[in-house]
């Protein structure tokens, strides 16, 4: 891995350059054409795209309930028990995120409040391609169910040998209401606009490739989305107390996702930097997804050696990684120094894959530096809030002058008259 030994100021410039997000105008246009075709031609467009992109001619998009039940029944006990453990911990964590409305009656004659309402229908995108992601189903569907969403629709790319059995079983465990075998930008368009057989949703969540992410960005406004997710990222802060073999393994746990994934180590120890770089090279040799991870590490990964622990945290806050491991002695004491990260893993035994599967916090996280202003997927993503007010006649009369004064200051005479109408001569 490339090792930098620059000043903090210079490293901030390097990080900005290395993590700069670019827009591929060709992909943007290609996705726009797909979205518009699906919007206009519905199921016919979906069938054409699935045959073109996945080489599969579909008679129907919806996966029969019998297929889902069979997958669940045939699932090995080890996998089933693991999914059920993950479900238990995801629920126990996300239950704590539930929000309540409120009513304020502290001022006589005035009632103010906020009503929290679940979304009616949401769509979850589950990638297919080079790997199956049953964990993503749990992470997206369960918070929606906890929020009280009426209907959770799942889309996932079709496979020539059928959709992965563990994926189907996980959908049943998570309480998904319907599964449609469509993928890519066309699936996002179908969820946003609806087709003859696929219902339109209120919000689309879940990770995907660049075409899926671009499509989500383009349909935003027609529907809500969770985020425009980019390639996976891991940032690790470590000192000499950390073990190089463990750090290398953690870096590669994200590098194996995608050639565009980013693995970053920031340390104050030169020897550790050298040891980790060597361990990454060594461990790559036996990694099944070696080619993917090696390209990720060589092209997008790096190690930075800084002067002090405060500098390490300052630089990592600029990176704002999706996953942040703090592999320092007494890691918990550093939590207050972390400003920008999707999810934080504190201490030697909080390795990043723990969060991917069974810890409970969500693994759908902001990427590409968006942790500077975004949050992990949660129950709060599946509700909307509505304010309400009720005024007595006296309360409105007390505020009449302030309201009409401000309305006329803005040149909105009808606003002022609407208030005054309540106090004009009563109609017969």
LINMO-V353970 format. One record per pair of residues at least 24 apart in sequence whose C-alpha atoms are under 10 Angstrom apart, sorted by the first residue. I is the first residue (numbers start at 1). J is the second residue. Records with the same first field share a line. If there is no record, write none. Layout:
I->J ; J
This chain:
1->263 ; 264 ; 265 ; 273 ; 274 ; 276 ; 277 ; 278 ; 279 ; 280 ; 281 ; 294 ; 297 ; 298 ; 299 ; 300 ; 301 ; 302 ; 303
2->264 ; 273 ; 274 ; 277 ; 297 ; 298 ; 299 ; 300 ; 301 ; 302 ; 303 ; 304
3->265 ; 266 ; 270 ; 273 ; 274 ; 277 ; 301 ; 302 ; 303 ; 304 ; 305
4->266 ; 273 ; 302 ; 303 ; 304 ; 305 ; 306
5->268 ; 270 ; 303 ; 304 ; 305 ; 306 ; 307
6->304 ; 305 ; 306 ; 307
7->304 ; 305 ; 306 ; 307 ; 311
8->304 ; 305 ; 306 ; 307 ; 308 ; 311 ; 312 ; 314 ; 315
9->311 ; 315
11->304 ; 305 ; 306 ; 315 ; 318
12->314 ; 315 ; 316 ; 317 ; 318 ; 319
13->318
15->302 ; 304 ; 315 ; 316 ; 318 ; 319
16->318 ; 319 ; 369
18->262 ; 299 ; 300 ; 301 ; 302 ; 319
19->262 ; 300 ; 318 ; 319 ; 368 ; 369
20->368 ; 369
21->230 ; 368 ; 369
23->214
24->210 ; 214
27->210 ; 211 ; 214 ; 215
28->210 ; 211 ; 214 ; 215 ; 217 ; 218
29->214
30->185 ; 211 ; 214 ; 215
31->184 ; 185 ; 186 ; 189 ; 210 ; 211 ; 212 ; 213 ; 214 ; 215 ; 216 ; 218
32->185 ; 189 ; 214 ; 215 ; 218 ; 219
33->185 ; 186
34->184 ; 185 ; 186 ; 187 ; 188 ; 189 ; 215
35->185 ; 186 ; 187 ; 188 ; 189 ; 190 ; 192 ; 193 ; 215 ; 216 ; 218 ; 219
36->186 ; 189 ; 193
37->186 ; 189
38->185 ; 186 ; 187 ; 188 ; 189 ; 190 ; 192 ; 193 ; 194 ; 195
39->186 ; 189 ; 190 ; 191 ; 192 ; 193 ; 194 ; 195
40->193 ; 195
41->195 ; 196
42->186 ; 189 ; 190 ; 193 ; 194 ; 195 ; 196 ; 197 ; 198
43->190 ; 194 ; 195 ; 196 ; 197 ; 198
44->195 ; 196
45->186 ; 190 ; 195
46->182 ; 183 ; 186 ; 187 ; 189 ; 190 ; 195
47->182 ; 186
49->182 ; 183 ; 184 ; 185 ; 186 ; 187
50->157 ; 158 ; 181 ; 182 ; 183 ; 184 ; 186 ; 187
53->157 ; 183 ; 184
54->129 ; 157 ; 158 ; 159 ; 160 ; 182 ; 183 ; 184
55->158 ; 159 ; 160
56->158 ; 159 ; 160
57->158 ; 160
58->158 ; 181 ; 182
60->180 ; 181 ; 197
61->155 ; 158 ; 179 ; 180 ; 181 ; 182 ; 197 ; 198
62->154 ; 155 ; 178 ; 179 ; 180 ; 181 ; 182 ; 197 ; 198
63->155 ; 162 ; 163 ; 168 ; 178 ; 179 ; 180 ; 181
64->178 ; 179 ; 180
65->168 ; 172 ; 177 ; 178 ; 179
67->162 ; 163 ; 165 ; 168 ; 169
68->163 ; 165 ; 166 ; 167 ; 168 ; 169 ; 170 ; 171 ; 172 ; 178 ; 179
69->165 ; 168 ; 169 ; 172
70->165 ; 168 ; 169
71->163 ; 164 ; 165 ; 166 ; 167 ; 168 ; 169 ; 170 ; 172
72->165 ; 166 ; 167 ; 168 ; 169 ; 170 ; 171 ; 172 ; 173
73->165 ; 169
74->165 ; 166 ; 169
75->165 ; 166 ; 168 ; 169 ; 170
76->166
79->166 ; 169 ; 170
80->166 ; 169 ; 170 ; 173
82->357 ; 358
83->134 ; 135 ; 138 ; 166 ; 169 ; 170 ; 173 ; 174 ; 357 ; 358
84->138 ; 170 ; 173 ; 174 ; 358
85->357 ; 358 ; 359 ; 360
86->135 ; 138 ; 139 ; 355 ; 356 ; 357 ; 358 ; 359 ; 360
87->135 ; 138 ; 139 ; 142 ; 170 ; 173 ; 174 ; 357 ; 358 ; 359 ; 360
88->142 ; 358 ; 359 ; 360
89->357 ; 358 ; 359 ; 360 ; 361
90->138 ; 139 ; 142 ; 143 ; 357 ; 358 ; 359 ; 360 ; 361 ; 362
91->138 ; 139 ; 142 ; 143 ; 145 ; 146 ; 360 ; 361
92->359 ; 360 ; 361
93->143 ; 359 ; 360 ; 361 ; 362 ; 378
94->139 ; 142 ; 143 ; 144 ; 146 ; 147 ; 360 ; 361 ; 362 ; 377 ; 378 ; 379 ; 380
95->142 ; 143 ; 146 ; 147 ; 378 ; 379
96->379
97->143 ; 146 ; 147 ; 378 ; 379 ; 380
98->143 ; 146 ; 147 ; 148 ; 378 ; 379 ; 380 ; 383
99->147 ; 379 ; 380 ; 383 ; 385
100->385
101->385 ; 386 ; 387
102->387
103->387 ; 388 ; 389
104->389
105->390
107->395
108->391 ; 392 ; 394 ; 395
109->390 ; 391 ; 392 ; 393 ; 394 ; 395 ; 396
110->389 ; 390 ; 391 ; 392 ; 393 ; 394 ; 395 ; 396
111->388 ; 389 ; 390 ; 391 ; 392
112->387 ; 388 ; 389 ; 390 ; 391
113->386 ; 387 ; 388 ; 389 ; 390
114->385 ; 386 ; 387 ; 388 ; 389
115->384 ; 385 ; 386 ; 387 ; 388
116->147 ; 380 ; 383 ; 384 ; 385 ; 386 ; 387
117->147 ; 148 ; 149 ; 382 ; 383 ; 384 ; 385 ; 386
118->144 ; 145 ; 146 ; 147 ; 148 ; 149 ; 150 ; 379 ; 380 ; 381 ; 382 ; 383 ; 384 ; 385
119->144 ; 147 ; 148 ; 149 ; 150 ; 151 ; 152 ; 201 ; 202 ; 203 ; 381 ; 382 ; 383 ; 384
120->148 ; 149 ; 150 ; 151 ; 152 ; 201 ; 202 ; 203 ; 382 ; 383
121->149 ; 150 ; 151 ; 152 ; 153 ; 199 ; 200 ; 201 ; 202 ; 203 ; 204 ; 382
122->149 ; 150 ; 151 ; 152 ; 153 ; 154 ; 191 ; 192 ; 199 ; 200 ; 201 ; 202 ; 203 ; 204 ; 205 ; 223 ; 224 ; 225 ; 382
123->151 ; 152 ; 153 ; 154 ; 155 ; 176 ; 178 ; 179 ; 187 ; 188 ; 190 ; 191 ; 192 ; 199 ; 200 ; 201 ; 202 ; 203 ; 204 ; 205 ; 206 ; 225
124->152 ; 153 ; 154 ; 155 ; 156 ; 176 ; 179 ; 188 ; 191 ; 201 ; 203 ; 204 ; 205 ; 206 ; 207
125->153 ; 154 ; 155 ; 156 ; 157 ; 182 ; 183 ; 184 ; 187 ; 188 ; 191 ; 204 ; 205 ; 206 ; 207 ; 208 ; 212
126->154 ; 155 ; 156 ; 157 ; 167 ; 182 ; 183 ; 184 ; 205 ; 206 ; 207 ; 208
127->155 ; 156 ; 157 ; 183 ; 184 ; 206 ; 207 ; 208 ; 209 ; 212
128->155 ; 156 ; 157 ; 158 ; 159 ; 163 ; 164 ; 167 ; 182 ; 183 ; 184 ; 208 ; 209
129->156 ; 157 ; 158 ; 159 ; 183 ; 208 ; 209
130->257 ; 258
131->164 ; 257
132->156 ; 163 ; 164 ; 165 ; 166 ; 167
133->164 ; 166 ; 167 ; 170
134->164 ; 165 ; 166 ; 167 ; 168 ; 169 ; 170 ; 171 ; 174 ; 357
135->166 ; 167 ; 170 ; 171 ; 174 ; 356 ; 357 ; 358 ; 362 ; 363
136->167 ; 170 ; 171 ; 206 ; 207 ; 356 ; 357 ; 362 ; 363 ; 364
137->167 ; 168 ; 169 ; 170 ; 171 ; 172 ; 173 ; 174 ; 175 ; 176 ; 206
138->167 ; 170 ; 171 ; 172 ; 173 ; 174 ; 175 ; 176 ; 357 ; 362 ; 363
139->174 ; 206 ; 356 ; 357 ; 360 ; 361 ; 362 ; 363 ; 364 ; 377 ; 378
140->174 ; 176 ; 204 ; 205 ; 206 ; 207 ; 362 ; 363 ; 364 ; 377 ; 378 ; 379 ; 382
141->170 ; 171 ; 173 ; 174 ; 175 ; 176 ; 177 ; 205 ; 206 ; 379
142->171 ; 173 ; 174 ; 175 ; 176 ; 378 ; 379
143->174 ; 362 ; 377 ; 378 ; 379 ; 380 ; 381 ; 382
144->174 ; 175 ; 176 ; 377 ; 378 ; 379 ; 380 ; 381 ; 382 ; 383
145->174 ; 175 ; 176 ; 379 ; 382
146->378 ; 379 ; 380 ; 382
147->378 ; 379 ; 380 ; 381 ; 382 ; 383
148->379 ; 382 ; 383
149->379 ; 382 ; 383
150->177
151->175 ; 176 ; 177 ; 178 ; 201
152->176 ; 177 ; 178 ; 179 ; 201
153->177 ; 178 ; 179 ; 180 ; 191 ; 198 ; 199 ; 200 ; 201 ; 204
154->178 ; 179 ; 180 ; 181 ; 182 ; 187 ; 191 ; 204 ; 205 ; 206
155->179 ; 180 ; 181 ; 182 ; 183 ; 184 ; 187 ; 188 ; 190 ; 191 ; 198
156->180 ; 181 ; 182 ; 183 ; 184 ; 187 ; 208
157->181 ; 182 ; 183 ; 184 ; 187
158->182 ; 183
183->208 ; 211 ; 212
184->208 ; 209 ; 210 ; 211 ; 212 ; 213 ; 214 ; 215
185->209 ; 210 ; 211 ; 212 ; 213 ; 214 ; 215 ; 216 ; 218
186->211 ; 212 ; 215
187->212 ; 215 ; 216
188->212 ; 213 ; 214 ; 215 ; 216 ; 217 ; 218 ; 219
189->215 ; 216 ; 218 ; 219
191->219 ; 223
192->216 ; 219 ; 220 ; 221 ; 222 ; 223 ; 224 ; 225
193->219 ; 222 ; 223
202->382
203->381 ; 382
204->382
205->229 ; 364 ; 377 ; 381 ; 382
206->363 ; 364 ; 365 ; 377
207->231 ; 232 ; 364 ; 365
209->258
224->381 ; 382
225->381
226->364 ; 365 ; 366 ; 374 ; 375 ; 376 ; 377 ; 378 ; 381 ; 382
227->364 ; 365 ; 366 ; 367 ; 370 ; 374 ; 375 ; 376 ; 377
228->366 ; 367 ; 368 ; 370
229->322 ; 364 ; 365 ; 366 ; 367 ; 368 ; 370
230->260 ; 261 ; 322 ; 365 ; 366 ; 367 ; 368 ; 369 ; 370
231->255 ; 257 ; 258 ; 259 ; 260 ; 261 ; 262 ; 322 ; 367 ; 368
232->256 ; 257 ; 258 ; 259 ; 260 ; 261 ; 262 ; 263 ; 321 ; 322 ; 323 ; 365 ; 366 ; 367 ; 368
233->257 ; 258 ; 260 ; 261 ; 262 ; 263 ; 264 ; 300 ; 301 ; 319 ; 320 ; 321 ; 322 ; 323 ; 324 ; 342 ; 365 ; 366 ; 367 ; 368 ; 369
234->261 ; 262 ; 263 ; 264 ; 265 ; 301 ; 319 ; 320 ; 321 ; 322 ; 323 ; 324 ; 325 ; 341 ; 342 ; 343 ; 352 ; 367
235->262 ; 263 ; 264 ; 265 ; 266 ; 301 ; 302 ; 303 ; 316 ; 319 ; 320 ; 321 ; 322 ; 323 ; 324 ; 325 ; 326 ; 341 ; 344
236->263 ; 264 ; 265 ; 266 ; 267 ; 303 ; 312 ; 316 ; 321 ; 323 ; 324 ; 325 ; 326 ; 327 ; 328 ; 344 ; 345 ; 352
237->264 ; 265 ; 266 ; 267 ; 268 ; 304 ; 309 ; 312 ; 313 ; 316 ; 324 ; 325 ; 326 ; 327 ; 328 ; 331 ; 346
238->265 ; 266 ; 267 ; 268 ; 269 ; 272 ; 273 ; 309 ; 312 ; 325 ; 326 ; 327 ; 328 ; 329 ; 331 ; 347 ; 348
239->266 ; 267 ; 268 ; 269 ; 270 ; 271 ; 272 ; 273 ; 308 ; 309 ; 312 ; 326 ; 327 ; 328 ; 329
240->267 ; 268 ; 269 ; 270 ; 271 ; 272 ; 273 ; 327 ; 328 ; 329
241->269 ; 272 ; 327 ; 328 ; 329 ; 348
242->267 ; 272 ; 326 ; 327 ; 328 ; 329 ; 347 ; 348
243->272 ; 275 ; 276 ; 327 ; 348
244->271 ; 272 ; 273 ; 274 ; 275 ; 276 ; 277 ; 278 ; 279 ; 280
245->275 ; 276 ; 277 ; 278 ; 279 ; 280 ; 282 ; 283
246->276 ; 279 ; 280 ; 327 ; 348 ; 349 ; 351
247->272 ; 275 ; 276 ; 277 ; 279 ; 280 ; 325 ; 327 ; 348 ; 351
248->275 ; 276 ; 277 ; 278 ; 279 ; 280 ; 281 ; 282 ; 283 ; 284
249->276 ; 279 ; 280 ; 283 ; 284 ; 351
250->280 ; 325 ; 351 ; 352 ; 353
251->276 ; 280 ; 293 ; 297 ; 301 ; 325 ; 352
252->280 ; 283 ; 284 ; 287 ; 289 ; 290 ; 293 ; 294 ; 296 ; 297 ; 301
253->293 ; 351 ; 352 ; 353
254->293 ; 296 ; 297 ; 323 ; 352 ; 353
255->289 ; 290 ; 292 ; 293 ; 294 ; 295 ; 296 ; 297 ; 298 ; 300 ; 301
256->284 ; 287 ; 288 ; 289 ; 290 ; 291 ; 292 ; 293 ; 294 ; 295 ; 296 ; 297
257->289 ; 292 ; 293 ; 296
258->289 ; 291 ; 292 ; 293 ; 294 ; 295 ; 296
259->291 ; 292 ; 293 ; 294 ; 295 ; 296 ; 297 ; 298 ; 299 ; 300
260->292 ; 293 ; 295 ; 296 ; 297 ; 299 ; 300 ; 301
261->292 ; 293 ; 295 ; 296 ; 297 ; 299 ; 300 ; 301
262->293 ; 296 ; 297 ; 298 ; 299 ; 300 ; 301 ; 302 ; 321 ; 322 ; 368
263->293 ; 296 ; 297 ; 298 ; 300 ; 301 ; 302 ; 303 ; 321 ; 323
264->297 ; 300 ; 301 ; 302 ; 303 ; 304 ; 316 ; 319 ; 321 ; 324
265->301 ; 302 ; 303 ; 304 ; 305 ; 312 ; 316 ; 324 ; 325
266->302 ; 303 ; 304 ; 305 ; 306 ; 309 ; 311 ; 312 ; 313 ; 315 ; 316 ; 326
267->303 ; 304 ; 305 ; 306 ; 307 ; 308 ; 309 ; 311 ; 312 ; 313 ; 327 ; 328
268->304 ; 305 ; 306 ; 307 ; 308 ; 309 ; 310 ; 311 ; 312
269->304 ; 305 ; 306 ; 307 ; 308
270->304 ; 305 ; 306
271->305
272->305
273->302 ; 303 ; 304 ; 305
274->303
276->303
277->302 ; 303
309->334
310->334 ; 337
313->337 ; 338 ; 339 ; 340
314->338 ; 339 ; 340
316->340 ; 341
317->341 ; 369 ; 371 ; 372
318->369 ; 371 ; 372
319->367 ; 368 ; 369 ; 370 ; 371 ; 372
320->366 ; 367 ; 368 ; 369 ; 370 ; 371 ; 372 ; 373
321->365 ; 366 ; 367 ; 368 ; 369 ; 370 ; 371 ; 372
322->363 ; 364 ; 365 ; 366 ; 367 ; 368 ; 369 ; 370 ; 371 ; 375 ; 376
323->352 ; 353 ; 355 ; 363 ; 365 ; 366 ; 367 ; 371
324->351 ; 352
325->350 ; 351 ; 352
326->350 ; 351
327->351
339->371 ; 372
340->369 ; 370 ; 371 ; 372 ; 373 ; 374 ; 375
341->365 ; 366 ; 367 ; 369 ; 370 ; 371 ; 372 ; 373 ; 374 ; 375 ; 376
342->366 ; 367 ; 369 ; 370 ; 371 ; 372 ; 373 ; 374 ; 375 ; 376 ; 377
343->371 ; 375 ; 376
393->422 ; 423
396->420 ; 422 ; 423
397->422 ; 423
